[in-house]
Amino acid sequence: MHDHLLTAEQKALRDEVRAFVREDVPRQLLLDMDADKVRYPREYVEKAAARHLLGLRFPKEYGGRGLGWTSEILAIEEVGILGTSLGCLYSLPSIIGEAIHRFGTEDQKRRYLLPTLQGQLTTAEALTEPRGGSDFFGTATEARREGDTFILNGQKRFVVGAEGADYFLVYARTDPDAPPHKGISAFLVDRGPGVEVAHVYGLMGTRGGGTGRLVFRNARVPAENLVGKLNGAAEVFYRMMVPERMTSASGAVGMAKAALDVATRYATRRKAFGQAIREYEAVSFKLADSLTLIDAAHALLWSTAVADDSGADPRFVRRLVSEAKKFCTETAWTVVNHAMQVLGGIGYTNVYPVERLLRDTRLIMIWTGTNEIMDLIIQHEWFLEKEAEWAAAGKAAAGTTGRSEAGAAPGPVPVRDIEADAENAEAEGEKIYE
């Protein structure tokens, strides 16, 4: 993030995270994870916790630092240069922590959130199912109540940390007769009897995080591990869009910066036809485009963080975070491809990390909601915003705006009717819509 946007405290935090990335993450760990020699780097999470770098947004009494998103995205971006796996594992305490902190009980915060941020417990989210990816509310996993216990049965796939996590945030249907969005509940499920890792995926990239499929066979979940209200997981899910997609966007910007750094250094050193290839517009313009995209992604991500920190309308935040996830991940994909093109054939080899970054960035346009789903949310929220604006403008034209009888302040002043600024805007018979 640009220094002119940061406070002294945020700059100090960024430097702390840079020190962690430089000093506590050995090169061999990255190589072993990419070679699938490491299934779950628990020590990495523990080292981040030892530096007090997990869950920065949460209150100090639960192990955080009481900071906001504008600080946390700085940290995730710095970790993002390591690739998607380590960026995701770093973000999971923040993602799962959101559900526990916002919707959990005090007991859950003490039993799960605090030890997670202290590095004593590791966590993962079990969301996607074999028969449904984007169709979240079509979940077939079920939890049936028996006294003070829920009996959990079903499957979840693509769980980063399936191998290695101590507990999972699991969504399950608790009322089969209710409409899809009103019959699902969220639970904290400990690894143990009835929780099985049935398959660990061989991935194109983003390796080493123990991504697998979980099967729940009559797993017993204490009723006190219900997160939020019974049958109320829709509220949890909608809020979880923010940390899931904010962290994805932040990590994506980190990977884009890493690729641009490699390409810039290469373009300065590599010579062809008697001069450094940075002197050729075919190369330097790719770097210019990449830098512009990264700066634009920074701006959108920062604006989204400020919006959520300031308590903006949740629907507005939902639109912004969907835009950020889409734009930042697609920016990363474009920048990494530009970097590979600048490096040429050597970029396609493991002499440089660009080919690994390419494999990693391909996933982030799919997970935490595909970018097509982001488009769906963006346009939906945008139309709702415009309809509200048009309604307010109509009331203003009718002279019905102003202070209410209770003396409440009026809403935002309606914007100018731009459509009327055409010479024949009122031409009879021309504006036909049906």
C-alpha positions in Angstrom: 0.0 0.0 0.0 1.2 3.5 -0.8 3.0 5.1 2.2 1.1 8.3 1.9 -2.1 6.5 3.0 -0.5 4.9 6.0 -0.1 6.0 9.6 3.1 5.5 11.4 1.6 2.6 13.3 0.5 0.9 10.0 4.0 1.4 8.5 5.5 -0.3 11.6 3.0 -3.2 11.3 3.9 -3.6 7.7 7.6 -3.8 8.6 6.8 -6.4 11.3 5.1 -8.6 8.7 7.9 -8.1 6.2 10.3 -9.3 8.9 8.2 -12.4 9.5 8.0 -13.2 5.8 11.8 -12.7 5.4 13.0 -14.4 8.5 10.5 -17.0 9.5 9.5 -18.6 6.2 12.4 -20.6 4.8 12.8 -21.0 1.1 12.8 -24.7 1.5 9.3 -24.6 3.0 7.9 -23.0 -0.2 9.7 -25.6 -2.4 8.6 -28.6 -0.2 5.0 -27.4 -0.2 4.9 -26.9 -3.9 6.4 -30.4 -4.3 3.6 -31.8 -2.0 6.3 -32.9 0.5 4.5 -30.9 3.2 0.8 -31.4 3.8 0.2 -28.8 6.5 2.9 -26.3 7.8 1.7 -25.9 11.3 4.9 -24.4 12.4 4.4 -21.5 10.0 1.1 -20.6 11.7 2.7 -20.9 15.1 5.5 -18.6 14.1 3.0 -16.0 12.9 1.1 -16.3 16.2 4.3 -16.0 18.2 4.8 -12.6 16.5 1.3 -11.6 17.4 0.3 -11.3 13.8 -2.9 -13.4 13.5 -6.4 -12.0 13.6 -5.2 -8.4 13.9 -8.7 -7.0 13.8 -10.0 -8.8 16.9 -9.9 -7.3 20.4 -6.8 -7.7 22.5 -8.6 -9.9 25.1 -9.1 -12.5 22.4 -5.5 -12.4 21.1 -5.8 -9.7 18.4 -4.6 -6.1 18.3 -7.9 -4.3 18.0 -7.0 -2.9 14.5 -9.1 -2.5 11.4 -9.3 -3.9 7.9 -7.0 -1.1 6.7 -4.2 -2.6 8.9 -5.0 -6.2 8.2 -5.0 -5.9 4.4 -1.4 -4.5 4.7 -0.4 -7.7 6.6 -2.1 -10.1 4.2 -0.6 -8.3 1.2 2.9 -8.7 2.5 2.2 -12.4 3.3 0.7 -12.8 -0.2 4.1 -12.6 -1.9 4.6 -16.1 -0.6 1.8 -17.5 -2.7 -1.8 -18.6 -2.2 -1.3 -21.5 0.2 0.6 -19.6 2.9 -1.5 -16.5 2.3 -4.7 -18.6 2.9 -3.3 -20.3 6.0 -2.4 -16.9 7.4 -5.9 -15.6 6.7 -7.9 -18.5 8.1 -7.8 -17.3 11.7 -9.2 -14.0 10.5 -11.9 -15.6 8.4 -13.1 -18.1 11.0 -12.5 -15.6 13.7 -15.0 -13.3 12.1 -17.8 -15.9 12.6 -16.8 -16.6 16.2 -16.3 -12.9 17.1 -19.5 -11.6 15.5 -21.9 -14.5 16.2 -20.2 -16.7 18.8 -20.7 -16.9 22.5 -18.2 -15.6 25.1 -17.4 -19.3 25.8 -16.7 -19.9 22.1 -14.4 -16.9 21.9 -12.5 -18.2 24.9 -12.4 -21.9 23.8 -11.7 -21.2 20.1 -10.8 -17.7 19.1 -8.2 -16.9 21.7 -6.2 -20.2 21.3 -6.4 -19.8 17.5 -4.9 -16.4 17.6 -2.3 -17.6 20.1 -1.3 -20.4 17.7 -2.5 -23.2 20.0 -5.4 -24.3 17.6 -5.5 -24.2 13.9 -8.8 -23.8 11.9 -10.4 -24.3 8.5 -13.7 -23.6 6.8 -15.9 -26.4 5.4 -18.2 -24.7 3.0 -18.3 -26.3 -0.5 -19.9 -29.7 -1.2 -19.5 -32.2 -3.9 -22.9 -31.5 -5.3 -22.8 -27.7 -4.9 -20.1 -25.0 -5.2 -21.7 -21.6 -5.8 -25.1 -23.0 -4.7 -24.3 -22.6 -1.0 -27.9 -22.8 0.2 -28.3 -26.1 -1.6 -26.1 -27.8 1.1 -26.9 -31.4 1.7 -24.9 -31.9 4.9 -27.3 -32.4 7.8 -27.2 -31.9 11.6 -29.9 -33.5 13.6 -30.4 -32.6 17.2 -30.4 -35.2 20.0 -30.7 -33.6 23.4 -27.6 -31.4 23.9 -25.8 -32.7 20.9 -26.1 -32.4 17.1 -25.4 -35.5 14.9 -23.6 -34.3 11.8 -23.6 -36.2 8.5 -22.4 -35.2 5.1 -19.4 -34.1 3.1 -17.4 -30.9 2.4 -14.8 -30.6 -0.3 -11.9 -28.2 -1.1 -11.3 -27.6 2.6 -7.9 -25.8 2.9 -6.5 -27.3 6.1 -8.6 -30.5 6.0 -5.3 -32.2 6.9 -4.0 -30.3 9.9 -6.7 -28.1 11.2 -7.9 -28.8 14.8 -11.5 -27.6 14.2 -13.7 -26.5 11.3 -16.5 -24.0 10.7 -19.2 -26.2 9.2 -22.5 -25.3 7.7 -25.3 -27.9 7.8 -29.0 -28.1 7.2 -30.9 -28.3 10.5 -34.5 -27.8 9.2 -35.1 -29.9 6.1 -38.6 -28.4 5.7 -37.6 -24.8 5.8 -36.7 -22.7 2.7 -33.0 -23.2 1.8 -31.8 -20.0 3.3 -33.8 -20.4 6.5 -32.9 -24.0 7.4 -29.1 -23.9 7.8 -26.9 -23.6 10.9 -23.2 -23.0 11.5 -21.1 -25.1 13.9 -17.6 -25.3 15.3 -16.7 -29.0 14.8 -13.6 -30.5 16.4 -11.4 -33.0 14.6 -12.2 -36.3 16.2 -14.5 -39.4 15.9 -16.8 -39.1 12.9 -14.7 -36.6 11.1 -12.6 -38.2 8.4 -10.3 -36.8 5.7 -11.5 -38.9 2.8 -9.4 -37.4 0.1 -6.5 -35.0 -0.3 -6.5 -33.2 -3.7 -3.7 -33.1 -6.1 -3.7 -29.4 -7.1 -2.4 -27.5 -10.0 -1.0 -24.9 -7.6 -1.7 -23.7 -4.1 -0.2 -26.8 -2.7 0.9 -27.8 0.8 -2.2 -26.6 2.6 -3.7 -30.0 3.1 -6.7 -29.3 0.9 -9.1 -32.2 1.1 -12.6 -33.6 1.3 -14.1 -34.1 4.8 -16.7 -36.7 5.5 -18.9 -36.5 8.6 -20.3 -39.8 9.8 -22.5 -39.4 12.9 -20.0 -36.8 14.2 -21.3 -35.5 17.6 -21.2 -31.8 18.0 -22.1 -30.2 21.3 -25.0 -27.8 21.2 -22.9 -25.1 22.7 -20.8 -25.2 19.4 -23.7 -23.7 17.4 -22.5 -20.4 16.0 -25.2 -17.8 16.0 -28.9 -18.8 15.9 -30.3 -22.2 15.0 -31.3 -22.1 11.3 -29.6 -18.6 11.2 -26.5 -19.4 9.2 -27.6 -17.2 6.3 -26.7 -14.2 8.4 -23.3 -15.7 9.2 -22.7 -16.6 5.6 -23.5 -13.2 4.3 -21.1 -11.5 6.8 -18.4 -14.1 6.0 -18.4 -12.8 2.4 -16.4 -9.9 3.7 -13.4 -11.6 5.3 -13.3 -14.4 2.7 -13.1 -12.0 -0.2 -11.1 -9.2 1.5 -8.4 -11.7 2.3 -8.4 -13.2 -1.2 -8.1 -9.7 -2.7 -5.3 -8.7 -0.4 -3.3 -11.9 -1.1 -3.8 -11.4 -4.8 -2.3 -8.0 -4.7 0.7 -9.4 -2.9 1.2 -12.0 -5.6 0.9 -9.4 -8.3 3.5 -7.3 -6.7 5.8 -10.3 -6.4 5.5 -11.1 -10.1 6.0 -7.5 -11.1 9.2 -7.3 -8.9 10.7 -10.3 -10.6 9.8 -9.0 -14.1 11.1 -5.6 -13.4 14.5 -6.9 -12.2 14.7 -9.2 -15.1 13.9 -6.5 -17.6 16.7 -4.3 -16.1 19.3 -7.1 -16.3 18.4 -8.9 -19.4 20.0 -7.6 -22.6 18.9 -8.2 -26.2 20.1 -6.6 -29.4 22.7 -4.6 -27.4 20.5 -3.1 -24.7 18.4 -3.9 -21.7 15.0 -5.2 -22.7 13.3 -2.5 -20.5 14.3 -0.1 -23.3 11.8 -1.8 -25.6 8.2 -0.6 -25.4 6.9 -4.2 -25.9 8.4 -4.9 -22.5 8.2 -1.7 -20.6 4.6 -1.1 -21.5 3.7 -4.4 -20.0 5.4 -3.3 -16.8 3.5 0.0 -17.0 0.2 -1.7 -17.5 0.9 -4.1 -14.6 1.9 -1.3 -12.2 -1.3 0.7 -13.1 -3.5 -2.3 -12.5 -1.8 -2.9 -9.1 -2.3 0.7 -8.1 -5.9 0.6 -9.1 -6.4 -2.7 -7.2 -4.7 -1.0 -4.1 -7.2 1.9 -4.3 -10.3 -0.3 -4.6 -9.1 -2.6 -1.8 -8.3 0.4 0.5 -11.6 2.0 -0.2 -13.4 -1.3 0.7 -11.4 -1.6 3.9 -12.3 1.9 4.9 -16.0 1.3 4.1 -16.2 -1.7 6.4 -14.1 -0.1 9.2 -16.4 2.9 9.1 -19.6 0.9 9.4 -20.9 1.6 6.0 -24.2 0.0 4.8 -23.6 -3.7 4.6 -25.0 -4.0 1.1 -22.6 -1.3 -0.1 -19.8 -3.2 1.6 -21.0 -6.4 -0.1 -20.8 -4.7 -3.5 -17.3 -3.2 -2.8 -15.8 -6.4 -1.5 -17.1 -8.4 -4.4 -15.6 -5.8 -6.8 -12.3 -6.0 -4.9 -12.2 -9.7 -5.0 -12.9 -9.8 -8.7 -10.6 -7.0 -9.7 -7.7 -7.8 -7.5 -7.7 -11.5 -8.5 -8.0 -10.7 -12.2 -5.3 -8.1 -11.8 -3.0 -10.8 -10.3 -3.7 -13.2 -13.1 -3.0 -10.5 -15.7 0.2 -9.2 -14.0 1.6 -12.7 -13.5 1.0 -13.5 -17.2 2.7 -10.2 -18.2 5.6 -11.2 -16.0 5.9 -14.5 -17.7 5.8 -12.9 -21.1 8.6 -10.5 -20.1 10.8 -13.3 -18.9 10.0 -15.4 -22.0 10.9 -19.0 -22.1 12.8 -19.0 -18.8 9.7 -17.7 -17.1 8.0 -21.0 -17.9 10.6 -22.9 -15.9 11.2 -23.3 -12.2 14.3 -21.1 -12.5 12.0 -18.3 -11.5 9.0 -18.4 -9.2 6.7 -16.9 -11.9 5.4 -20.3 -13.0 4.4 -21.1 -9.5 2.7 -17.8 -9.1 0.8 -18.4 -12.3 -0.5 -21.8 -11.0 -1.4 -20.2 -7.7 -3.3 -17.2 -9.1 -5.5 -19.3 -11.3 -7.3 -20.6 -8.3 -8.1 -17.3 -6.7 -10.5 -16.4 -9.5 -12.5 -19.5 -8.5 -12.5 -19.8 -4.7 -14.5 -17.8 -2.1 -17.1 -17.3 -4.9 -16.2 -17.4 -8.5 -15.7 -14.1 -10.2 -18.9 -14.7 -12.2 -20.7 -14.9 -8.8 -19.0 -11.6 -8.0 -20.5 -10.1 -11.1 -23.9 -11.4 -10.0 -23.6 -9.7 -6.6 -22.2 -6.5 -8.0 -24.9 -5.9 -10.5 -27.6 -6.9 -8.0 -26.5 -4.5 -5.4 -25.9 -1.8 -8.0 -29.5 -2.0 -9.3 -30.9 -1.8 -5.8 -28.8 1.3 -5.1 -29.9 3.0 -8.3 -33.6 2.1 -7.7 -33.3 3.8 -4.3 -31.7 6.8 -5.8 -34.4 7.1 -8.5 -37.1 6.8 -5.9 -35.5 9.6 -3.8 -35.2 11.8 -6.9 -38.9 11.2 -7.7 -39.8 12.3 -4.2 -37.7 15.4 -4.6 -39.4 16.3 -7.9 -42.8 15.9 -6.2 -41.7 18.1 -3.4 -42.1 15.4 -0.7 -38.6 15.4 0.7 -37.3 17.3 3.7 -37.4 16.7 7.4 -39.8 14.2 8.7 -42.4 15.0 11.4 -40.0 13.5 14.0 -37.3 16.0 12.9 -35.0 13.5 11.4 -32.4 14.7 9.0 -33.2 14.3 5.3 -31.4 11.7 3.1 -28.7 12.5 0.6 -29.5 15.3 -1.8 -30.6 13.7 -5.1 -28.2 13.9 -8.0 -28.8 15.8 -11.2 -31.0 14.2 -13.7 -28.4 13.6 -16.4 -30.8 12.0 -18.8 -32.5 15.4 -19.2 -29.3 17.0 -20.5 -30.0 16.2 -24.2 -31.5 18.6 -26.7 -34.4 16.3 -27.5 -34.7 14.6 -24.1 -38.5 15.3 -24.1 -39.2 14.5 -27.8 -42.6 13.0 -27.9 -42.8 9.4 -29.0 -39.1 8.7 -28.9 -38.5 7.1 -25.5 -40.2 3.8 -26.0 -39.4 1.0 -23.5 -42.0 -1.6 -24.2 
